[in-house]
């Protein structure tokens, strides 16, 4: 070994002032690395917890949606059971009285209307002369009429909506566009 090399290598038990500065830099780096590793571990833990919570929330939402779909019909079915009971009672009636049957049908219809109301089902029953609305009406025919074009002439069947969504459009006939007013000439 050369003299320079011997001077730079401290003897055991001796403290080299140069090595203290050098050894503090790796210690600081190790300390910073440990802090960064601890922070990374904490962030990984937070991430895994957040991911698990999001997965649990998604799963609960799917379960609630499935239950809502499954049991949405239950409420309507419970509303319709008394109507079915009334119809069965009417079929079992052997009195033959037209008035009794008519009264029973009227009461049953009243029960059905109440069930529809509680289930938020509303009738679409446009009046003659109302404007044709393709979102709520279905035109079966266009007929010449003494009223403005595209207005309802007659209602063939009522329609129904539930919570602003059309279940069945009302079947209607509408007033035809007057060929003379549009300038169209009938074909010969």
Secondary structure as GFF3:
##gff-version 3
##sequence-region A 1 188
A	DSSP	alpha_helix	3	8	.	.	.	ID=ss1
A	DSSP	alpha_helix	17	92	.	.	.	ID=ss2
A	DSSP	alpha_helix	98	118	.	.	.	ID=ss3
A	DSSP	beta_strand	121	124	.	.	.	ID=ss4
A	DSSP	beta_strand	137	143	.	.	.	ID=ss5
A	DSSP	beta_strand	152	157	.	.	.	ID=ss6
A	DSSP	beta_strand	159	162	.	.	.	ID=ss7
A	DSSP	beta_strand	165	168	.	.	.	ID=ss8
A	DSSP	beta_strand	170	175	.	.	.	ID=ss9
A	DSSP	alpha_helix	179	182	.	.	.	ID=ss10
###
